[in-house]
Amino acid sequence: MSENTGIPLEEFATLVKRAGMNLNEPELEHLKPMYEHYLDSLERMHLLDLDAEDLAMTYIPDWEPQV
């Protein structure tokens, strides 16, 4: 079998605690696969070279969608 490429549970627990959450071991084990699933996408987003205008957005509070 191949080596486990995911984050070790102890390291994940440290990240969770740093984020201000206090989870027990079963909760950590339940959340960890979800974290690992989104980690690759997040790393790819961090590699993007975006300028300030790429991050800009417009919010129109009175906009109503056309149905």
C-alpha positions as CSV (number, residue, x, y, z in Angstrom):
1,M,0.0,0.0,0.0
2,S,1.2,3.6,-0.6
3,E,2.3,5.9,2.1
4,N,-0.4,8.1,3.6
5,T,-0.1,11.5,1.9
6,G,-2.6,13.3,4.1
7,I,-1.8,15.6,7.0
8,P,-1.1,13.8,10.3
9,L,-4.0,14.0,12.8
10,E,-1.8,15.7,15.4
11,E,-0.8,18.5,12.9
12,F,-4.5,18.8,11.9
13,A,-5.5,19.1,15.5
14,T,-3.0,22.0,15.9
15,L,-4.4,23.8,12.9
16,V,-8.0,23.4,14.2
17,K,-7.0,24.6,17.7
18,R,-5.2,27.6,16.1
19,A,-8.4,28.4,14.3
20,G,-10.2,28.6,17.7
21,M,-12.1,25.4,17.6
22,N,-12.0,22.8,20.4
23,L,-12.8,19.4,18.8
24,N,-12.4,16.0,20.3
25,E,-10.7,13.1,18.4
26,P,-13.8,11.7,16.7
27,E,-14.7,15.2,15.5
28,L,-11.2,15.7,14.2
29,E,-11.3,12.4,12.3
30,H,-14.6,13.3,10.8
31,L,-13.5,16.8,9.6
32,K,-10.0,15.8,8.4
33,P,-11.0,14.2,5.1
34,M,-13.1,17.2,4.2
35,Y,-10.1,19.5,4.9
36,E,-7.8,17.3,2.8
37,H,-10.3,17.3,0.0
38,Y,-10.3,21.1,-0.3
39,L,-6.6,21.6,0.4
40,D,-5.5,20.9,-3.1
41,S,-7.9,23.4,-4.6
42,L,-6.9,26.0,-2.0
43,E,-3.2,25.5,-2.8
44,R,-3.9,26.0,-6.5
45,M,-5.8,29.2,-5.7
46,H,-2.9,30.5,-3.7
47,L,-0.5,29.9,-6.6
48,L,-2.6,32.3,-8.9
49,D,-0.9,35.6,-9.6
50,L,-3.8,38.0,-9.2
51,D,-3.8,41.8,-9.3
52,A,-6.0,44.0,-7.2
53,E,-8.5,44.4,-10.0
54,D,-8.9,40.6,-10.3
55,L,-10.1,40.6,-6.7
56,A,-12.6,43.4,-7.1
57,M,-16.4,42.8,-7.1
58,T,-19.6,44.8,-7.3
59,Y,-22.4,44.5,-4.9
60,I,-25.8,46.0,-5.9
61,P,-28.2,45.7,-3.0
62,D,-31.4,46.3,-4.9
63,W,-30.6,43.9,-7.7
64,E,-33.4,41.4,-8.4
65,P,-32.7,38.4,-10.6
66,Q,-34.6,37.9,-13.8
67,V,-36.6,34.8,-13.6
